[in-house]
Amino acid sequence: MPKFAVIVFPGTNCDFETVSAIKKAGGKAERVWYKQGLKDFDGVVLPGGFSYADYLRAGAISARAEIMEEVKALAGEGKPVLGICNGFQVLTESGLLSGALRPNKIPRFLCRWVYLKVSDTQTTFTKFYEEGEVIRMPIAHAEGNYYADDLGKVKIAFQYSDEKGNIIEEANPNGSLLHIAGISNEKGNVLGMMPHPERASDKWLGSEDGLKVFKSMVEYAKR
Ligand SMILES: NC(=O)CC[C@H](N)C(=O)O
């Protein structure tokens, strides 16, 4: 059974839920304090939260922690690396994914449910979805407005949409370029997303649409 490290920085707050979601998806998962090493893991998840209280820019300080060198090495080996919300911010700040997460268009913290269209089912984290599938999960961020000068090095995995999958202005909560909610690297083994799939991993949470992100990742890591 593949084993995943869920990295905890000072201020991370979605680590326990993320561990539960990975376990529910059939994997093993452990919380790993950022000062610990990353030995014997088949993949890494950088969970959401307020690491270093979003000081400077969200994710900027965590991205410079030593453990990120190990995460880069692991990504280079083709292993899965998933960044959720603050984790996505850490991935762009560390250069593992290109682009940046700017403050939301209306500069305030947004906490609500959104619809997403699955735009790419070829990544390590989206294989269990159908092309164009519309899913529902929560967002909770102040800096989620994805921007990149050049989209040449990324693939769009998730886009904000309406209930029917239409990519319209009103469905974009934060002003992100091309309504981007999640992107991956070219290989598809590093993915960052602003919405929280772990908060949509059980019916009693209001949706279990996010579970397939973890199932896809676990299945991939079994190979
Ligand atoms: N839920 C989160 O991970 C929040 C990320 C970050 N603290 C922000 O507000 O943008």
The ligand as an ORCA input file, in Angstrom:
! r2SCAN-3c Opt
* xyz 0 1
  N      -7.079     27.236      3.216
  C      -5.864     27.630      2.910
  O      -4.959     26.826      2.714
  C      -5.608     29.116      2.894
  C      -4.374     29.502      2.172
  C      -3.880     30.900      2.519
  N      -3.705     31.040      3.926
  C      -4.815     31.940      1.941
  O      -5.617     32.495      2.660
  O      -4.767     32.196      0.764
*
